[in-house]
Amino acid sequence: MRETALVIMAAGIGSRFGQGIKQLAAVGPNGEIIMDYSIHDAMEAGFNKVVFIIRKDIEAVFKEVIGNRIEKIIPVSYVFQAMDDIPAGFSVPEGRVKPWGTGQAVLTAKKAVDCPFLVINADDYYGKEAFKKIHEFLVADRADNGKKQYCMAGFILGNTLSENGAVTRGVCTVDDSNHLVDVVETPGLIRKDNLTVLADRNGSIIDLAADRYVSMNMWGFTPDIFDELESRFSTFLQGIDETNSKKAEFLLPSIVDELLKLDQAEVTVLETRDKWFGVTYADDKKLVVEAFKKLYEQGVYNSKLFG
C-alpha cells in the first residue's frame, strides 16, 4: 500500500483548546469534534498517517483532547509552527505576535512528510467525497508533463456559506479541463438567495453564482511543494516592511496561484457536492450539531465513530 499522509493545520487553535474554543466544540453524539470526522474519513479513503501542525504551547492539551486517542488507531506525528521559525538572516518584526500563515504552516511539515499528502484545516468539516477523490488522485500514476501535478477539492460556493454572517472563501476560476486557473481570497461572502451570493470586496458589491467553485484549503500535494514553499518564504520575508510587518501572511492559495501564473504547476479541481460545516459564528454550533445528527440518522457514520 502506498503511503499517503493527512496533514492537519491546527496551529490556530487557542491555548484554551478543549475549554471553550468555538471551532472545536463537541459536535458529535459522543463528544466528537470536527477533526475526529476528518481523520475518520481520511482513513476510510486510504490515508495511513496523520501529521498535526500545532503550536508548542498547546502540545500537552492537544494530545490530551485528541492526539493520544488518534495515536492508538493510526501513526501520528507532530510538527510545530512558530513565529520565530524563519530562515537565517531574518528576524521577527517588533510587535509581531502570530505565525506567518498557512504557507509557513505546511512548510513546517517538511521534516515529517516524504509522501503524497492532503492538507486540511482543523476546524472544517469537508464530507467524505473529497477525501476519496484526493486520495485516488495522489496514488494514481500519471504521465510527466513537465509541471508539478497537484489537486484541490472544488467545493460549490453555495454549500460553504454560513447562515449567520459573512465568510471568506478562495473563489476559483477553472478551465474546461477541470484545471485551476486562479484562486482569489474573497471576503464578505454571504447568502443572498438560492441562486446567488453577495460579495462585498473593498467596498464594492458584486454577485457571484452560487455554483462557483471555491477552495476550502483542501489541497493534494507531492513533497516537491516544500522546496517551493521554502524559497518563496524567504522572498516573502524580504518584502516585509513597517506597513505590513505585524499582519502580513504567507498564504497557501497565493503560493499555488503564483505557481499557476508561472506555468510551473497544474492543479486538478476535484468537484465535491458535499456540504461544508464549520463554527465560524457562535450561532453556527447548533446548526452543525443538527447536521451531524442527520448524518448519523442517514447511516453516514456509525454510533461509535472509530468502532
Secondary structure, DSSP 8 states (H G I E B T S, - for coil): ----EEEEE-TTS-TTTTTT-GGG---STTS--HHHHHHHHHHHHT---EEEEE-GGGHHHHIIIIIHHHTTTS-EEEEE--TT---TT----TT--S---HHHHHHHGGGT--S-EEEEETTEE--HHHHHHHHHHHHS-----SSEEEEEEEEEGGGS--TTS-EEEEEEEE-TTSBEEEEEEEEEEEE-SSSEEEEEETTEEEEEETT-EEE-S-EEE-TTHHHHHHHHHHHHHHT--TTTTTT----HHHHHHHHHHTT-EEEEEEEE----EE-SSTTHHHHHHHHHHHHHHTTSS-SSTT-
